[in-house]
Each structure stands twice: as C-alpha cells, then as structure tokens.
Amino acid sequence: MHPFRWVPADGGRHATADVRLAGAYAAGEVIGSLCGRSVMVAEGTEIAWLWPTCPQCNHEARSLVAAGAGT
Ligand SMILES: [Zn+2]
C-alpha cells in the first residue's frame, strides 16, 4: 500500500497523496497532485482512465515507491 492514489483529473491521470479514508474521490473535488498542481477530479469513466499519465506524477510516484520499498 503506497501513500498515494491515481485519479483521473484535468484530462490526465494524476497521482495524489490526498488519500481519503473513505476511498473514492468525488467528481469536481479539487485535490493536490504529486506534480504540484491543484487538479479537479473527473468522473471515473472508462474513457477517463485512458487519459495519458501525468509524467511528473509518474516520476514522483516512482520515487515514493522506491523510497518505501521493503516496508
Ligand atoms: Zn500530475
């Protein structure tokens, strides 16, 4: 379990550390993403999940995973 989630927002898939205990993010909710932007969560449709992954979020997420390896 890593301390971030991928969410479809602003036309791309961003990772966020704004983890909700309840699980899901509400469409229209503004969250802080790992790339340092504030992005608005989109509806979790199949199309939304086909959006391109934000390269900066991908980089940050990989760093978090590497840092947490073995824990
Ligand atoms: Zn991003």
N, CA, C, O and the ligand as a Tripos MOL2 file, in Angstrom:
@<TRIPOS>MOLECULE
protein
  285   283    72     0     0
PROTEIN
NO_CHARGES

@<TRIPOS>ATOM
      1 N           0.8520   -1.1980    0.0000 N.3       1 MET1
      2 CA          0.0000    0.0000    0.0000 C.3       1 MET1
      3 C           0.8760    1.2310    0.0000 C.2       1 MET1
      4 O           1.6590    1.4490    0.9250 O.2       1 MET1
      5 N           0.7450    2.0230   -1.0210 N.am      2 HIS2
      6 CA          1.5450    3.2380   -1.1140 C.3       2 HIS2
      7 C           0.6850    4.4430   -0.7630 C.2       2 HIS2
      8 O          -0.5290    4.4200   -0.9680 O.2       2 HIS2
      9 N           1.2990    5.4880   -0.2390 N.am      3 PRO3
     10 CA          0.5250    6.6330    0.2630 C.3       3 PRO3
     11 C           0.0560    7.5910   -0.8320 C.2       3 PRO3
     12 O           0.0850    8.8090   -0.6540 O.2       3 PRO3
     13 N          -0.3650    7.0490   -1.9350 N.am      4 PHE4
     14 CA         -0.9260    7.9070   -2.9800 C.3       4 PHE4
     15 C          -1.8690    7.0770   -3.8340 C.2       4 PHE4
     16 O          -1.8350    5.8470   -3.8030 O.2       4 PHE4
     17 N          -2.6930    7.7490   -4.5810 N.am      5 ARG5
     18 CA         -3.6220    7.0780   -5.4790 C.3       5 ARG5
     19 C          -3.6080    7.7930   -6.8120 C.2       5 ARG5
     20 O          -3.2830    8.9770   -6.9030 O.2       5 ARG5
     21 N          -3.9700    7.0430   -7.8510 N.am      6 TRP6
     22 CA         -4.1140    7.6400   -9.1760 C.3       6 TRP6
     23 C          -5.5610    8.0650   -9.3570 C.2       6 TRP6
     24 O          -6.4950    7.3240   -9.0510 O.2       6 TRP6
     25 N          -5.7160    9.2570   -9.8550 N.am      7 VAL7
     26 CA         -7.0650    9.7570  -10.0920 C.3       7 VAL7
     27 C          -7.1240   10.4400  -11.4630 C.2       7 VAL7
     28 O          -6.1790   11.1270  -11.8510 O.2       7 VAL7
     29 N          -8.2270   10.2560  -12.1990 N.am      8 PRO8
     30 CA         -8.4010   10.9740  -13.4580 C.3       8 PRO8
     31 C          -8.8090   12.4090  -13.1520 C.2       8 PRO8
     32 O          -9.7930   12.6540  -12.4540 O.2       8 PRO8
     33 N          -8.0350   13.3570  -13.6860 N.am      9 ALA9
     34 CA         -8.3260   14.7660  -13.3880 C.3       9 ALA9
     35 C          -7.7030   15.6490  -14.4590 C.2       9 ALA9
     36 O          -6.5810   15.4060  -14.9020 O.2       9 ALA9
     37 N          -8.4370   16.6700  -14.8700 N.am     10 ASP10
     38 CA         -7.9210   17.6590  -15.8190 C.3      10 ASP10
     39 C          -7.3180   17.0260  -17.0730 C.2      10 ASP10
     40 O          -6.2890   17.4900  -17.5650 O.2      10 ASP10
     41 N          -7.9370   15.9890  -17.5850 N.am     11 GLY11
     42 CA         -7.5050   15.4100  -18.8500 C.3      11 GLY11
     43 C          -6.3170   14.4850  -18.7580 C.2      11 GLY11
     44 O          -5.7610   14.1000  -19.7870 O.2      11 GLY11
     45 N          -5.9130   14.1190  -17.5700 N.am     12 GLY12
     46 CA         -4.8130   13.1850  -17.4330 C.3      12 GLY12
     47 C          -4.9760   12.3740  -16.1540 C.2      12 GLY12
     48 O          -5.8540   12.6480  -15.3360 O.2      12 GLY12
     49 N          -4.1220   11.3800  -15.9990 N.am     13 ARG13
     50 CA         -4.1480   10.5920  -14.7660 C.3      13 ARG13
     51 C          -3.0560   11.1210  -13.8460 C.2      13 ARG13
     52 O          -1.8670   11.0180  -14.1460 O.2      13 ARG13
     53 N          -3.4730   11.6770  -12.7450 N.am     14 HIS14
     54 CA         -2.5390   12.2430  -11.7780 C.3      14 HIS14
     55 C          -2.4990   11.3770  -10.5270 C.2      14 HIS14
     56 O          -3.4600   10.6770  -10.2080 O.2      14 HIS14
     57 N          -1.3820   11.4350   -9.8290 N.am     15 ALA15
     58 CA         -1.2840   10.7610   -8.5410 C.3      15 ALA15
     59 C          -1.4330   11.8140   -7.4500 C.2      15 ALA15
     60 O          -0.9380   12.9350   -7.5720 O.2      15 ALA15
     61 N          -2.1240   11.4310   -6.3830 N.am     16 THR16
     62 CA         -2.3070   12.3500   -5.2680 C.3      16 THR16
     63 C          -2.0140   11.6590   -3.9510 C.2      16 THR16
     64 O          -2.2740   10.4670   -3.7880 O.2      16 THR16
     65 N          -1.4760   12.4130   -3.0250 N.am     17 ALA17
     66 CA         -1.2540   11.8950   -1.6780 C.3      17 ALA17
     67 C          -2.3870   12.3200   -0.7520 C.2      17 ALA17
     68 O          -2.3660   12.0310    0.4450 O.2      17 ALA17
     69 N          -3.3790   13.0120   -1.3190 N.am     18 ASP18
     70 CA         -4.5580   13.3930   -0.5280 C.3      18 ASP18
     71 C          -5.4640   12.1730   -0.3770 C.2      18 ASP18
     72 O          -6.5700   12.1390   -0.9170 O.2      18 ASP18
     73 N          -4.9900   11.1840    0.3530 N.am     19 VAL19
     74 CA         -5.7120    9.9200    0.4490 C.3      19 VAL19
     75 C          -6.9330   10.0770    1.3450 C.2      19 VAL19
     76 O          -6.8580   10.6190    2.4480 O.2      19 VAL19
     77 N          -8.0490    9.5890    0.8410 N.am     20 ARG20
     78 CA         -9.3030    9.6260    1.5950 C.3      20 ARG20
     79 C          -9.5060    8.2870    2.2910 C.2      20 ARG20
     80 O          -9.3840    7.2290    1.6750 O.2      20 ARG20
     81 N          -9.8100    8.3460    3.5540 N.am     21 LEU21
     82 CA        -10.0590    7.0990    4.2780 C.3      21 LEU21
     83 C         -11.2700    6.3780    3.7070 C.2      21 LEU21
     84 O         -11.3320    5.1490    3.7150 O.2      21 LEU21
     85 N         -12.2240    7.1450    3.2160 N.am     22 ALA22
     86 CA        -13.4440    6.5410    2.6760 C.3      22 ALA22
     87 C         -13.1930    5.8790    1.3350 C.2      22 ALA22
     88 O         -13.9970    5.0580    0.8910 O.2      22 ALA22
     89 N         -12.0960    6.2200    0.6860 N.am     23 GLY23
     90 CA        -11.7790    5.5510   -0.5640 C.3      23 GLY23
     91 C         -11.8480    6.4450   -1.7700 C.2      23 GLY23
     92 O         -10.8140    6.8720   -2.2840 O.2      23 GLY23
     93 N         -13.0300    6.7360   -2.2290 N.am     24 ALA24
     94 CA        -13.1850    7.4100   -3.5110 C.3      24 ALA24
     95 C         -13.0970    8.9280   -3.3790 C.2      24 ALA24
     96 O         -13.3210    9.5010   -2.3130 O.2      24 ALA24
     97 N         -12.7680    9.5420   -4.4850 N.am     25 TYR25
     98 CA        -12.7850   10.9920   -4.5810 C.3      25 TYR25
     99 C         -14.0560   11.3820   -5.3200 C.2      25 TYR25
    100 O         -14.5260   10.6680   -6.2060 O.2      25 TYR25
    101 N         -14.5890   12.5060   -4.9420 N.am     26 ALA26
    102 CA        -15.8100   12.9700   -5.5960 C.3      26 ALA26
    103 C         -15.4590   13.7410   -6.8530 C.2      26 ALA26
    104 O         -14.5220   14.5390   -6.8630 O.2      26 ALA26
    105 N         -16.2180   13.4980   -7.9170 N.am     27 ALA27
    106 CA        -16.0290   14.2710   -9.1410 C.3      27 ALA27
    107 C         -16.2430   15.7440   -8.8280 C.2      27 ALA27
    108 O         -17.2070   16.1180   -8.1610 O.2      27 ALA27
    109 N         -15.3200   16.5820   -9.3240 N.am     28 GLY28
    110 CA        -15.4180   18.0110   -9.0760 C.3      28 GLY28
    111 C         -14.6070   18.4570   -7.8740 C.2      28 GLY28
    112 O         -14.4190   19.6530   -7.6560 O.2      28 GLY28
    113 N         -14.1350   17.5120   -7.1060 N.am     29 GLU29
    114 CA        -13.3080   17.8360   -5.9470 C.3      29 GLU29
    115 C         -11.9170   18.2670   -6.4140 C.2      29 GLU29
    116 O         -11.3530   17.6510   -7.3190 O.2      29 GLU29
    117 N         -11.3680   19.3020   -5.8170 N.am     30 VAL30
    118 CA        -10.0280   19.7510   -6.1750 C.3      30 VAL30
    119 C          -9.0350   19.1400   -5.1980 C.2      30 VAL30
    120 O          -9.1640   19.2740   -3.9810 O.2      30 VAL30
    121 N          -8.0390   18.4630   -5.7660 N.am     31 ILE31
    122 CA         -7.0440   17.7890   -4.9380 C.3      31 ILE31
    123 C          -5.6530   18.2630   -5.3240 C.2      31 ILE31
    124 O          -5.4510   18.7680   -6.4280 O.2      31 ILE31
    125 N          -4.7090   18.1040   -4.4350 N.am     32 GLY32
    126 CA         -3.3190   18.4160   -4.7300 C.3      32 GLY32
    127 C          -2.6480   17.1740   -5.2870 C.2      32 GLY32
    128 O          -2.6690   16.1180   -4.6570 O.2      32 GLY32
    129 N          -2.0490   17.2960   -6.4710 N.am     33 SER33
    130 CA         -1.4100   16.1320   -7.0770 C.3      33 SER33
    131 C           0.0850   16.1560   -6.8090 C.2      33 SER33
    132 O           0.6420   17.1740   -6.3980 O.2      33 SER33
    133 N           0.7240   15.0200   -7.0480 N.am     34 LEU34
    134 CA          2.1570   14.9010   -6.7650 C.3      34 LEU34
    135 C           2.9900   15.8250   -7.6400 C.2      34 LEU34
    136 O           4.1220   16.1550   -7.2870 O.2      34 LEU34
    137 N           2.4420   16.2510   -8.7880 N.am     35 CYS35
    138 CA          3.1880   17.1460   -9.6720 C.3      35 CYS35
    139 C           3.0830   18.5980   -9.2030 C.2      35 CYS35
    140 O           3.6130   19.5040   -9.8470 O.2      35 CYS35
    141 N           2.3950   18.8120   -8.0750 N.am     36 GLY36
    142 CA          2.3640   20.1400   -7.5020 C.3      36 GLY36
    143 C           1.2260   21.0100   -7.9870 C.2      36 GLY36
    144 O           1.1490   22.1890   -7.6400 O.2      36 GLY36
    145 N           0.3420   20.4380   -8.7870 N.am     37 ARG37
    146 CA         -0.7900   21.1950   -9.2830 C.3      37 ARG37
    147 C          -2.0360   20.8870   -8.4580 C.2      37 ARG37
    148 O          -2.1270   19.8540   -7.7940 O.2      37 ARG37
    149 N          -2.9850   21.8060   -8.5200 N.am     38 SER38
    150 CA         -4.3060   21.5140   -7.9760 C.3      38 SER38
    151 C          -5.1820   21.1300   -9.1440 C.2      38 SER38
    152 O          -5.3920   21.9340  -10.0530 O.2      38 SER38
    153 N          -5.6940   19.9220   -9.1370 N.am     39 VAL39
    154 CA         -6.4650   19.4160  -10.2660 C.3      39 VAL39
    155 C          -7.8640   19.0390   -9.8130 C.2      39 VAL39
    156 O          -8.0740   18.6380   -8.6690 O.2      39 VAL39
    157 N          -8.8190   19.1720  -10.7270 N.am     40 MET40
    158 CA        -10.2020   18.8270  -10.4050 C.3      40 MET40
    159 C         -10.4810   17.3880  -10.8300 C.2      40 MET40
    160 O         -10.2440   17.0150  -11.9790 O.2      40 MET40
    161 N         -10.9780   16.5990   -9.9120 N.am     41 VAL41
    162 CA        -11.2550   15.1890  -10.1640 C.3      41 VAL41
    163 C         -12.3800   15.0510  -11.1780 C.2      41 VAL41
    164 O         -13.4110   15.7180  -11.0820 O.2      41 VAL41
    165 N         -12.1650   14.1720  -12.1510 N.am     42 ALA42
    166 CA        -13.1670   13.9190  -13.1790 C.3      42 ALA42
    167 C         -13.9890   12.6950  -12.8000 C.2      42 ALA42
    168 O         -13.6500   11.9580  -11.8730 O.2      42 ALA42
    169 N         -15.0740   12.4960  -13.5340 N.am     43 GLU43
    170 CA        -15.8630   11.2800  -13.3560 C.3      43 GLU43
    171 C         -14.9790   10.0770  -13.6900 C.2      43 GLU43
    172 O         -14.2270   10.1120  -14.6640 O.2      43 GLU43
    173 N         -15.0660    9.0330  -12.9030 N.am     44 GLY44
    174 CA        -14.2100    7.8680  -13.1250 C.3      44 GLY44
    175 C         -14.7180    6.9500  -14.2130 C.2      44 GLY44
    176 O         -14.9440    5.7640  -13.9730 O.2      44 GLY44
    177 N         -14.9000    7.4840  -15.4070 N.am     45 THR45
    178 CA        -15.3910    6.6860  -16.5230 C.3      45 THR45
    179 C         -14.2470    5.8950  -17.1550 C.2      45 THR45
    180 O         -13.0750    6.1480  -16.8760 O.2      45 THR45
    181 N         -14.5990    4.9460  -17.9980 N.am     46 GLU46
    182 CA        -13.5520    4.1760  -18.6800 C.3      46 GLU46
    183 C         -12.6850    5.0870  -19.5420 C.2      46 GLU46
    184 O         -11.4710    4.9050  -19.6320 O.2      46 GLU46
    185 N         -13.3200    6.0620  -20.1710 N.am     47 ILE47
    186 CA        -12.5600    6.9890  -21.0130 C.3      47 ILE47
    187 C         -11.5430    7.7720  -20.1810 C.2      47 ILE47
    188 O         -10.4100    7.9940  -20.6090 O.2      47 ILE47
    189 N         -11.9630    8.1780  -19.0020 N.am     48 ALA48
    190 CA        -11.0670    8.9650  -18.1570 C.3      48 ALA48
    191 C          -9.8080    8.1810  -17.8020 C.2      48 ALA48
    192 O          -8.7240    8.7530  -17.6910 O.2      48 ALA48
    193 N          -9.9550    6.8690  -17.6260 N.am     49 TRP49
    194 CA         -8.7950    6.0580  -17.2600 C.3      49 TRP49
    195 C          -7.8710    5.8050  -18.4410 C.2      49 TRP49
    196 O          -6.7800    5.2610  -18.2750 O.2      49 TRP49
    197 N          -8.3030    6.1990  -19.6300 N.am     50 LEU50
    198 CA         -7.4360    6.0630  -20.8040 C.3      50 LEU50
    199 C          -6.6470    7.3340  -21.0630 C.2      50 LEU50
    200 O          -5.8260    7.3790  -21.9790 O.2      50 LEU50
    201 N          -6.8820    8.3530  -20.2750 N.am     51 TRP51
    202 CA         -6.1210    9.5890  -20.4220 C.3      51 TRP51
    203 C          -4.6390    9.3220  -20.1450 C.2      51 TRP51
    204 O          -4.3050    8.3980  -19.4040 O.2      51 TRP51
    205 N          -3.7600   10.1180  -20.7310 N.am     52 PRO52
    206 CA         -2.3220    9.9110  -20.5190 C.3      52 PRO52
    207 C          -1.9150   10.1800  -19.0750 C.2      52 PRO52
    208 O          -2.4500   11.0680  -18.4110 O.2      52 PRO52
    209 N          -0.9720    9.4000  -18.6190 N.am     53 THR53
    210 CA         -0.4480    9.5820  -17.2690 C.3      53 THR53
    211 C           0.4040   10.8440  -17.2170 C.2      53 THR53
    212 O           1.2320   11.0860  -18.0950 O.2      53 THR53
    213 N           0.1890   11.6390  -16.1820 N.am     54 CYS54
    214 CA          0.9970   12.8420  -15.9840 C.3      54 CYS54
    215 C           2.4510   12.4230  -15.7330 C.2      54 CYS54
    216 O           2.7210   11.7270  -14.7540 O.2      54 CYS54
    217 N           3.3880   12.8250  -16.5890 N.am     55 PRO55
    218 CA          4.7740   12.3630  -16.4330 C.3      55 PRO55
    219 C           5.4030   12.7990  -15.1150 C.2      55 PRO55
    220 O           6.2000   12.0620  -14.5350 O.2      55 PRO55
    221 N           5.0550   13.9780  -14.6440 N.am     56 GLN56
    222 CA          5.6370   14.4410  -13.3740 C.3      56 GLN56
    223 C           5.0880   13.6400  -12.1960 C.2      56 GLN56
    224 O           5.8270   13.3000  -11.2720 O.2      56 GLN56
    225 N           3.7970   13.3430  -12.2320 N.am     57 CYS57
    226 CA          3.2160   12.4940  -11.1820 C.3      57 CYS57
    227 C           3.8280   11.1010  -11.2280 C.2      57 CYS57
    228 O           4.0930   10.4990  -10.1880 O.2      57 CYS57
    229 N           4.0500   10.5920  -12.4340 N.am     58 ASN58
    230 CA          4.6300    9.2690  -12.5860 C.3      58 ASN58
    231 C           6.0240    9.2320  -11.9530 C.2      58 ASN58
    232 O           6.3900    8.2810  -11.2620 O.2      58 ASN58
    233 N           6.7770   10.2860  -12.2080 N.am     59 HIS59
    234 CA          8.1260   10.3790  -11.6550 C.3      59 HIS59
    235 C           8.0860   10.4230  -10.1240 C.2      59 HIS59
    236 O           8.8330    9.7130   -9.4510 O.2      59 HIS59
    237 N           7.2060   11.2660   -9.5920 N.am     60 GLU60
    238 CA          7.1030   11.4050   -8.1320 C.3      60 GLU60
    239 C           6.6090   10.1100   -7.4940 C.2      60 GLU60
    240 O           7.0860    9.7100   -6.4320 O.2      60 GLU60
    241 N           5.6440    9.4560   -8.1540 N.am     61 ALA61
    242 CA          5.0990    8.2130   -7.6130 C.3      61 ALA61
    243 C           6.1820    7.1310   -7.5700 C.2      61 ALA61
    244 O           6.2820    6.3760   -6.6040 O.2      61 ALA61
    245 N           6.9830    7.0710   -8.6220 N.am     62 ARG62
    246 CA          8.0620    6.0820   -8.6520 C.3      62 ARG62
    247 C           9.0580    6.3330   -7.5300 C.2      62 ARG62
    248 O           9.5780    5.3900   -6.9340 O.2      62 ARG62
    249 N           9.3220    7.5880   -7.2470 N.am     63 SER63
    250 CA         10.2310    7.9310   -6.1550 C.3      63 SER63
    251 C           9.6680    7.4780   -4.8190 C.2      63 SER63
    252 O          10.3970    6.9650   -3.9700 O.2      63 SER63
    253 N           8.3550    7.6700   -4.6370 N.am     64 LEU64
    254 CA          7.7170    7.2460   -3.3860 C.3      64 LEU64
    255 C           7.7760    5.7330   -3.2400 C.2      64 LEU64
    256 O           8.0530    5.2230   -2.1540 O.2      64 LEU64
    257 N           7.5190    5.0170   -4.3190 N.am     65 VAL65
    258 CA          7.5420    3.5660   -4.2780 C.3      65 VAL65
    259 C           8.9520    3.0770   -3.9520 C.2      65 VAL65
    260 O           9.1340    2.1700   -3.1390 O.2      65 VAL65
    261 N           9.9440    3.6910   -4.5950 N.am     66 ALA66
    262 CA         11.3380    3.2920   -4.3600 C.3      66 ALA66
    263 C          11.7210    3.5600   -2.9110 C.2      66 ALA66
    264 O          12.4140    2.7550   -2.2880 O.2      66 ALA66
    265 N          11.2710    4.6870   -2.3770 N.am     67 ALA67
    266 CA         11.6060    5.0490   -1.0000 C.3      67 ALA67
    267 C          10.9430    4.1100   -0.0050 C.2      67 ALA67
    268 O          11.4750    3.8620    1.0770 O.2      67 ALA67
    269 N           9.7620    3.5800   -0.3810 N.am     68 GLY68
    270 CA          9.0220    2.7190    0.5310 C.3      68 GLY68
    271 C           9.2670    1.2470    0.3070 C.2      68 GLY68
    272 O           8.6230    0.4140    0.9460 O.2      68 GLY68
    273 N          10.1760    0.9050   -0.5790 N.am     69 ALA69
    274 CA         10.4120   -0.4990   -0.9000 C.3      69 ALA69
    275 C          10.8650   -1.2580    0.3480 C.2      69 ALA69
    276 O          11.7450   -0.8160    1.0870 O.2      69 ALA69
    277 N          10.2400   -2.4030    0.5540 N.am     70 GLY70
    278 CA         10.6350   -3.2460    1.6610 C.3      70 GLY70
    279 C           9.8690   -2.9730    2.9420 C.2      70 GLY70
    280 O          10.0630   -3.6740    3.9350 O.2      70 GLY70
    281 N           9.0070   -1.9730    2.9410 N.am     71 THR71
    282 CA          8.2440   -1.6740    4.1460 C.3      71 THR71
    283 C           6.8090   -2.1280    3.9880 C.2      71 THR71
    284 O           6.0040   -1.9610    4.9040 O.2      71 THR71
    285 ZN          0.2520   15.3130  -12.2640 Zn       72 ZN72
@<TRIPOS>BOND
     1     1     2 1
     2     2     3 1
     3     3     4 2
     4     3     5 am
     5     5     6 1
     6     6     7 1
     7     7     8 2
     8     7     9 am
     9     9    10 1
    10    10    11 1
    11    11    12 2
    12    11    13 am
    13    13    14 1
    14    14    15 1
    15    15    16 2
    16    15    17 am
    17    17    18 1
    18    18    19 1
    19    19    20 2
    20    19    21 am
    21    21    22 1
    22    22    23 1
    23    23    24 2
    24    23    25 am
    25    25    26 1
    26    26    27 1
    27    27    28 2
    28    27    29 am
    29    29    30 1
    30    30    31 1
    31    31    32 2
    32    31    33 am
    33    33    34 1
    34    34    35 1
    35    35    36 2
    36    35    37 am
    37    37    38 1
    38    38    39 1
    39    39    40 2
    40    39    41 am
    41    41    42 1
    42    42    43 1
    43    43    44 2
    44    43    45 am
    45    45    46 1
    46    46    47 1
    47    47    48 2
    48    47    49 am
    49    49    50 1
    50    50    51 1
    51    51    52 2
    52    51    53 am
    53    53    54 1
    54    54    55 1
    55    55    56 2
    56    55    57 am
    57    57    58 1
    58    58    59 1
    59    59    60 2
    60    59    61 am
    61    61    62 1
    62    62    63 1
    63    63    64 2
    64    63    65 am
    65    65    66 1
    66    66    67 1
    67    67    68 2
    68    67    69 am
    69    69    70 1
    70    70    71 1
    71    71    72 2
    72    71    73 am
    73    73    74 1
    74    74    75 1
    75    75    76 2
    76    75    77 am
    77    77    78 1
    78    78    79 1
    79    79    80 2
    80    79    81 am
    81    81    82 1
    82    82    83 1
    83    83    84 2
    84    83    85 am
    85    85    86 1
    86    86    87 1
    87    87    88 2
    88    87    89 am
    89    89    90 1
    90    90    91 1
    91    91    92 2
    92    91    93 am
    93    93    94 1
    94    94    95 1
    95    95    96 2
    96    95    97 am
    97    97    98 1
    98    98    99 1
    99    99   100 2
   100    99   101 am
   101   101   102 1
   102   102   103 1
   103   103   104 2
   104   103   105 am
   105   105   106 1
   106   106   107 1
   107   107   108 2
   108   107   109 am
   109   109   110 1
   110   110   111 1
   111   111   112 2
   112   111   113 am
   113   113   114 1
   114   114   115 1
   115   115   116 2
   116   115   117 am
   117   117   118 1
   118   118   119 1
   119   119   120 2
   120   119   121 am
   121   121   122 1
   122   122   123 1
   123   123   124 2
   124   123   125 am
   125   125   126 1
   126   126   127 1
   127   127   128 2
   128   127   129 am
   129   129   130 1
   130   130   131 1
   131   131   132 2
   132   131   133 am
   133   133   134 1
   134   134   135 1
   135   135   136 2
   136   135   137 am
   137   137   138 1
   138   138   139 1
   139   139   140 2
   140   139   141 am
   141   141   142 1
   142   142   143 1
   143   143   144 2
   144   143   145 am
   145   145   146 1
   146   146   147 1
   147   147   148 2
   148   147   149 am
   149   149   150 1
   150   150   151 1
   151   151   152 2
   152   151   153 am
   153   153   154 1
   154   154   155 1
   155   155   156 2
   156   155   157 am
   157   157   158 1
   158   158   159 1
   159   159   160 2
   160   159   161 am
   161   161   162 1
   162   162   163 1
   163   163   164 2
   164   163   165 am
   165   165   166 1
   166   166   167 1
   167   167   168 2
   168   167   169 am
   169   169   170 1
   170   170   171 1
   171   171   172 2
   172   171   173 am
   173   173   174 1
   174   174   175 1
   175   175   176 2
   176   175   177 am
   177   177   178 1
   178   178   179 1
   179   179   180 2
   180   179   181 am
   181   181   182 1
   182   182   183 1
   183   183   184 2
   184   183   185 am
   185   185   186 1
   186   186   187 1
   187   187   188 2
   188   187   189 am
   189   189   190 1
   190   190   191 1
   191   191   192 2
   192   191   193 am
   193   193   194 1
   194   194   195 1
   195   195   196 2
   196   195   197 am
   197   197   198 1
   198   198   199 1
   199   199   200 2
   200   199   201 am
   201   201   202 1
   202   202   203 1
   203   203   204 2
   204   203   205 am
   205   205   206 1
   206   206   207 1
   207   207   208 2
   208   207   209 am
   209   209   210 1
   210   210   211 1
   211   211   212 2
   212   211   213 am
   213   213   214 1
   214   214   215 1
   215   215   216 2
   216   215   217 am
   217   217   218 1
   218   218   219 1
   219   219   220 2
   220   219   221 am
   221   221   222 1
   222   222   223 1
   223   223   224 2
   224   223   225 am
   225   225   226 1
   226   226   227 1
   227   227   228 2
   228   227   229 am
   229   229   230 1
   230   230   231 1
   231   231   232 2
   232   231   233 am
   233   233   234 1
   234   234   235 1
   235   235   236 2
   236   235   237 am
   237   237   238 1
   238   238   239 1
   239   239   240 2
   240   239   241 am
   241   241   242 1
   242   242   243 1
   243   243   244 2
   244   243   245 am
   245   245   246 1
   246   246   247 1
   247   247   248 2
   248   247   249 am
   249   249   250 1
   250   250   251 1
   251   251   252 2
   252   251   253 am
   253   253   254 1
   254   254   255 1
   255   255   256 2
   256   255   257 am
   257   257   258 1
   258   258   259 1
   259   259   260 2
   260   259   261 am
   261   261   262 1
   262   262   263 1
   263   263   264 2
   264   263   265 am
   265   265   266 1
   266   266   267 1
   267   267   268 2
   268   267   269 am
   269   269   270 1
   270   270   271 1
   271   271   272 2
   272   271   273 am
   273   273   274 1
   274   274   275 1
   275   275   276 2
   276   275   277 am
   277   277   278 1
   278   278   279 1
   279   279   280 2
   280   279   281 am
   281   281   282 1
   282   282   283 1
   283   283   284 2
@<TRIPOS>SUBSTRUCTURE
     1 MET1         2 RESIDUE 1 A MET
     2 HIS2         6 RESIDUE 1 A HIS
     3 PRO3        10 RESIDUE 1 A PRO
     4 PHE4        14 RESIDUE 1 A PHE
     5 ARG5        18 RESIDUE 1 A ARG
     6 TRP6        22 RESIDUE 1 A TRP
     7 VAL7        26 RESIDUE 1 A VAL
     8 PRO8        30 RESIDUE 1 A PRO
     9 ALA9        34 RESIDUE 1 A ALA
    10 ASP10       38 RESIDUE 1 A ASP
    11 GLY11       42 RESIDUE 1 A GLY
    12 GLY12       46 RESIDUE 1 A GLY
    13 ARG13       50 RESIDUE 1 A ARG
    14 HIS14       54 RESIDUE 1 A HIS
    15 ALA15       58 RESIDUE 1 A ALA
    16 THR16       62 RESIDUE 1 A THR
    17 ALA17       66 RESIDUE 1 A ALA
    18 ASP18       70 RESIDUE 1 A ASP
    19 VAL19       74 RESIDUE 1 A VAL
    20 ARG20       78 RESIDUE 1 A ARG
    21 LEU21       82 RESIDUE 1 A LEU
    22 ALA22       86 RESIDUE 1 A ALA
    23 GLY23       90 RESIDUE 1 A GLY
    24 ALA24       94 RESIDUE 1 A ALA
    25 TYR25       98 RESIDUE 1 A TYR
    26 ALA26      102 RESIDUE 1 A ALA
    27 ALA27      106 RESIDUE 1 A ALA
    28 GLY28      110 RESIDUE 1 A GLY
    29 GLU29      114 RESIDUE 1 A GLU
    30 VAL30      118 RESIDUE 1 A VAL
    31 ILE31      122 RESIDUE 1 A ILE
    32 GLY32      126 RESIDUE 1 A GLY
    33 SER33      130 RESIDUE 1 A SER
    34 LEU34      134 RESIDUE 1 A LEU
    35 CYS35      138 RESIDUE 1 A CYS
    36 GLY36      142 RESIDUE 1 A GLY
    37 ARG37      146 RESIDUE 1 A ARG
    38 SER38      150 RESIDUE 1 A SER
    39 VAL39      154 RESIDUE 1 A VAL
    40 MET40      158 RESIDUE 1 A MET
    41 VAL41      162 RESIDUE 1 A VAL
    42 ALA42      166 RESIDUE 1 A ALA
    43 GLU43      170 RESIDUE 1 A GLU
    44 GLY44      174 RESIDUE 1 A GLY
    45 THR45      178 RESIDUE 1 A THR
    46 GLU46      182 RESIDUE 1 A GLU
    47 ILE47      186 RESIDUE 1 A ILE
    48 ALA48      190 RESIDUE 1 A ALA
    49 TRP49      194 RESIDUE 1 A TRP
    50 LEU50      198 RESIDUE 1 A LEU
    51 TRP51      202 RESIDUE 1 A TRP
    52 PRO52      206 RESIDUE 1 A PRO
    53 THR53      210 RESIDUE 1 A THR
    54 CYS54      214 RESIDUE 1 A CYS
    55 PRO55      218 RESIDUE 1 A PRO
    56 GLN56      222 RESIDUE 1 A GLN
    57 CYS57      226 RESIDUE 1 A CYS
    58 ASN58      230 RESIDUE 1 A ASN
    59 HIS59      234 RESIDUE 1 A HIS
    60 GLU60      238 RESIDUE 1 A GLU
    61 ALA61      242 RESIDUE 1 A ALA
    62 ARG62      246 RESIDUE 1 A ARG
    63 SER63      250 RESIDUE 1 A SER
    64 LEU64      254 RESIDUE 1 A LEU
    65 VAL65      258 RESIDUE 1 A VAL
    66 ALA66      262 RESIDUE 1 A ALA
    67 ALA67      266 RESIDUE 1 A ALA
    68 GLY68      270 RESIDUE 1 A GLY
    69 ALA69      274 RESIDUE 1 A ALA
    70 GLY70      278 RESIDUE 1 A GLY
    71 THR71      282 RESIDUE 1 A THR
    72 ZN72       285 GROUP 0 **** ****
